[in-house]
Amino acid sequence: MKTFKTHIHSNFTETLPADPIQDNTRRQVTQACFSYVTPKQTKKPELVHVSPEMLAALGISETESQSEGFLKVFTGNTVLPGTTPYAMCYGGHQFGNWAGQLGDGRAINLTEIDYKGKHWALQLKGAGETPYSRTADGLAVLRSSIREYLCSEAMFHLGVPTTRALSLAITGDQVLRDVMYNGNPEYEPGAIVCRVAPSFLRFGSFEIFAAREDVNTLKLLTDYTITQFYPEFGGPSKDTYLAFFKAVSQRTLKMIIDWQRVGFVHGVMNTDNLSILGLTIDYGPYGWLEGFDFGWTPNTTDRQHKRYRYGNQPNIGLWNLYQLANALYPLIGEAEGLQAVLDDYKTDFETQSLAMMRAKIGFEDTDVADLKLIQDLEDLLQVMETDMTIFFRRLSQFEKDHPEVGFQIIEDAFYNPKGLTDETTEAWNTWFQNYANRLQQEKSTDADRAKRMNALNPKYVLRNYMAQLAIDDAEQGDYGLVDELFQLLKNPYAEQPESEKWFAKRPEWARNKVGCSMLSCSS
């Protein structure tokens, strides 16, 4: 990997304070942004999949990706010369409660590179314990690694801000996990994902120093982050810090609006899982809406209170930003500007959410009645279990001069069409008539509208059961479906008639199956 090596940089470790203790023991790490660690040696690593796009982005040839050297580096068995792997220190609020120090408990950063004008940090997830592992082993299993590898790349092609994935490998080691936290642990195949992003800094990276009243390290980290990723705001000052917070708020909102658009539910929006760059990060117990349901959460830990349910994600984004505002307050010294940014988030969400929904149903112009029409639609979608992806994709076929066939167009999106009542059918027909009346105000043709809608409403997403099928095969040594889904999800808005089988409602067998409807943080 000769070309790759020439672009290695160490901005993070050269600029910020390191943990002076070299022992890899669980401990509280103070006045440091990271600890040096070495990935764990694996028994019999084997490469499962590599992203050609990320190889090109990092300056690694496909030939190099097939080498023994590549396998060893990206499974943690070899440290690249001139690099010093490390784990990052951060804290966080988990399910609304301050959890103290968390940190990279199962992630080890290999290095950073600059290539063709872009900056990337490379991180192995599942490469062994670190000072932040607490009582865990720092490892990951194949099922969660497949989910992260496929989903991060799928999200990128959906146009959602996200971390990326370079490679997926099995380690040859067995890892003990209690999938549903019910006292029945089993051994599973271990795996490692190399994930890639400009930075893996989180809200919690700043919170930990504010909580410890370590303003000096907080300032060092904030100045570094602005210099590296928000240089347009200039040198350190109260105005710069406020502009930085506003930019983070805007990026976070954009990311969440995109989540809502495609029906993605993160599942564990703790402040340690919110990127300071507005990227989707930490693919754990995520899920995709099958039936449209504002109250759905994929996380078993969240089933009772549903804090991280689909409809609450924008509110949690705001709650998390409040925590970041509190963390940055010592650098700014006044709350008025921070509060103004938070107030803007609320207003901007209302505006951007309405604009997103208008676009999803094909409107170019605006009308005061649009909000009511959209709210009526969302209510109807929840009366019957209605597949979100299929419904919005089918809706593009609607013709404004033929509202009477609207119901037929979307009928196959219902999970139980036989359960439709006359009252519900009439309500749908009324909505389609109102929708047609509104479309008559638009200048574009049905064909133009369909094209716009199909560029926003994906035909293919990584449904939970699809990922589980790939996992089931992979655990038997067959990785063909991993590759098939990887290729499919590179073009989520395209028709791909050869892959029509994946444009289908969740099978009934997957309704209550572990991994399809029930997910945990276990990895």
Phi, psi and omega in degrees: 000057187296313181298316180303315184296329183287349183252011181288135175226165180224052185301315185297309185285334180279336185265325190254156183290137180261154172295121183288342181278126184267343181293137179272071179240147179295129183192168170279125181255121184243151177054034179213146180266349182196165175232137176287133178216162177243131179302154180283140175291138180254156189289306185211075185292147178213131180284129179264315184201150176226142178273114178301323180297318181285330172302311181296321181295333182260358179077030178250128180283159178296326177297316179296326182293342179265004185274162176295326180297318178298313180302316183292318181294316187267013165240007174084008184272346176223135175263127179300136177304137178085004179242156179226096181304150184207161175243141185270147178263130173201166176242203177166158170267123179246120183053038174089358182242139179293125185256359181075210181292132175240277175084176180287089182277338177219026177230137178231123180279128182278307184186181173237151175222153171244124183213126179051046174080006180238146181253134181225141169251138182249132186223134175265127176256119180102022186262014175119173187288157178221175176300346184257010185284347182054241182264005185268174185259356178076010183257169176227160181249167187298318185298313181290329180290321175298316181299316180292315183301310182291318188288321181297320177289322178298317180297320178302315182286343172281349182087020180262129178303129187201158164291163180245178177226133179266312188211157176230128181220151170265154187260341186085358178260155175259137185238131182274125180219142173256093192304312184255014180054042183243018177082019180235067181291149177219157176278139180227158178294132178281155181207163178224133172251135168265112178254153191226139177199161173302326176198151176253020176295142183235172174305319182296340177297329180269325181299322186299322182282326176295319180297327180270002182057033177264075185292329180298310179291324176302316180293318178301315181293318181294316178297319177300312183299317180292315180299318184280322191238347177224052187294341182296345183270354175084196186284174184300128175189166178298319180295322179295315180296323179291319177297321177300312180299319179297318180296318178298318179299315181294318179293320179297316179297316179302315180301314183291323175301320177293322175303313182296323182299318185262357177084029179268135178239116186294318174093334182209069185279050173291159184293340175281354179249017177249120183285141177287350178257006180071035178254147171291125187224151176065077179279092179256247181277053178282171175197163177250137176302128167267279170286137180294119187203110180298337184266005186275136170229140180275349190270118180300326180294338185256005186298324185287309185262342177053041179301321186257029178296161184308310185288347183258358183301318178298321179293322179291325174303316178294316180302316180294324178294327174301319180292321177294322177300317178299322181291324182275346183307318180302335180275340185256319174081000175213147189266342189301312181294320178297317180296323179298320178296317180294322177294322177297323178303315181299313180294315181296325178298313180302316182292312185288325178295316178296318179297320179297314181292323174303314181294322180299327181259010166095014181273135172261322180269173179243152178213144183297338182274357185298318182302315179296318180297319180291317178297321177297320179296313181297324176296316181295321181299336182262349177295314175247149176294108187239124183294120185297309185298313181294317182302306185290330176291317179294327184299336179296342180276356182295139177247126188293342177269359182225063181295340183293342179256007181302316182298322180295326182296322186255003187299327183283002174276347180280136179283334178222072184301334179291342180275000180293133176264164177300323181296317180293318179299318179296320179297320177296315181298323177295318179297317181297325177294317178294323178296316179297318179299319180292321180294335178297339178281344182278147181276335186285157178280168175301320182294318179295319179297317180300320180296316179295316182296319182288347175274349180247331183255104185295150173273328183234128171230167181278078179301150185302320182291330178295314178298321181293324176297318178295321179295315180302316179294316183297324179291347173259008177090008181252112184255013182299320182287331174302313180291320180300315180290323177302315180291318180302315189279358173285344180226064188291341182263353180277155182293317180045064184303334180288348181245022185303335181299337180273353175266075187208155177295158176303130177296152183296329180296339183268356186304315183238021182277136175302131182096341179252314179244338182238122181226151178233177178281358183297130174219000000 
